[in-house]
Amino acid sequence: YSAFLGNWHIQSSLPLHLCGLSSILAGLIMFFRRQWVYELLYFWGIPGAFHSLLTPEFTAGTEALMFYDYFLSHGGIIFAALYCTFYLGFEPRRGSWWKIFLLTQLLLPIVGSINWLIGANYMYLCEPPLANNPFVIGKYPYHLIGFEIAGLLHFFAVYIPFMVKYSRQTVAAETAEL
């Protein structure tokens, strides 16, 4: 559809932002129910799509259906992660927030290399997004420090309900042993 509108460009239309990757994961998890796919979707998708909905940046434009596609796709990412959690029974494993954060660090040089090769700005590694977001602090390269800290905090924040659950299970198991 983007190509039909004349808006498809290799520098901005590949699914190499975390939300684009999360959209792919949301589709994969429905066919290939794998824990690691769920955890990537959960930790990348919920915080990323949430911020995209709060402070949108319409890199593909707002013509015709693109405006609706933006909100439906980002809402769908959150829906898919929550659907997998509440209806399919997936849960992030203990400590998975930290492992996904480290795995994400491996993705950054790959996307950065693609950016360099094609002159793009996927994952906003080359310059900060135009969106008015409180986690976008400073110009290149300093905005990346804010992104790293915000990513770590967001991954931990969406893990907190499961951390509490696992703590309660541990206490209950220790109490049962007494």
Number of C-alpha atoms within 10 A of each C-alpha: 10 14 9 7 11 8 16 14 12 11 15 18 17 13 15 18 19 20 23 21 17 31 21 15 23 24 12 15 18 14 8 11 13 12 14 14 16 26 21 25 29 30 27 26 29 25 22 22 24 16 15 19 16 11 14 18 15 14 13 16 14 13 12 10 11 18 13 11 13 20 14 13 17 23 17 18 28 22 16 23 25 17 15 19 15 11 8 12 9 18 16 19 15 12 12 18 24 15 14 19 20 12 12 16 12 11 11 14 12 11 19 18 12 16 20 13 10 11 14 22 20 24 20 18 20 18 17 19 18 13 14 11 13 9 16 18 14 13 12 13 12 13 19 20 15 16 18 15 11 16 19 17 15 19 20 18 14 16 21 13 11 15 17 11 11 14 12 12 12 12 12 11 11 10 9 8 7 5
